[in-house]
Amino acid sequence: MAHDLESIVTVATVPAQDAEIRIYDKEKALCDCLRFRNQIGIDICLEALKNYLRSPEASMDKLLRYANQCRVGKSTRRYLAGMT
């Protein structure tokens, strides 16, 4: 899974003290949000998804590719269907 995900993930690496911090793009962040929705709260996830969908850079294809790779495709499609 990780190798497949690396082929679509846009990441920047920022040096910080003794480590490097990886910064992922919006679609990956949304998938992580949905993956951990029980820990962070579904209301926060849905608000993030709404904000993403309103942005001019929103790409449903990219989001669903990420979601499938991150194993949250089914729940992502369910939440998207509820919003439209």
N, C-alpha and C positions, 0 to 999 in steps of 0.2 A: 504494500500500500504506500509506504513512504516514498519509494522510488517513483511511482506513478504521480504522486502528489507533487513531488519536486519538479516535474516537467511542466506543471501549470501554475505553480505558486510564484508570485513576484515577491522577492524579499530583498530587503536592504540590511546590511550588517553594520552596526554602529559600535565602535569600541567604547568600553566603559570599564574603568579601573582594571581589574584582573580578568575580565571576561568580554565576550562580544554579545551584544543583544541583537536578536533578529526581529525585524519589523515586517509584518506581513501586510498584504493588501486587504481592502475592505471585505471582499468575498470570503477570504479565509477567516477573518475575524468574526464575521456573521456565522459561519459554520461552527466555529468554536463556541460562540455564544449559544447557538441552538444545541450543540452537543452537551453543554453544561447548564442547560436551562433550569434544571431542578436546583442547582446550587446558587445560581445568580438571580433567578426569578424570571418567570415567563413574561411578565410585564416589561421588563427591561429588554428582553430578546425581541418582543414584538415591536417595541418602540424603535429599536435599532433597525429592524427590518423595514418598518414604515419609512424611516429616514433614508435608508438606502434606496428604496424604490422611488422616492421623490427626487433623488439626485440625478443630474443629467448624465453622469457616468455609469449609471446602473446598467448592468448586463445580466439579463436573466440566464442566458446561455452559460456565461462564466460562473454565475452563482450556482446553477444546478450541476455543473461539472464538478466544482469544488464540493458541493454537498454530497454527491455520489461518492467521490473519493474519500470524503471524511465520514462516510456511513451515516449521514443524516439526510439523505435524499428524500426519503419517504416523509419524514416530518417537515422538511422544508417545503415540499410540494403541498402538503396539507395546510400549512400556515399561509402559503401564498394563495391557495385556492380560497381560503377564508377571508382574505383581504380584498379579493377582486370580485 
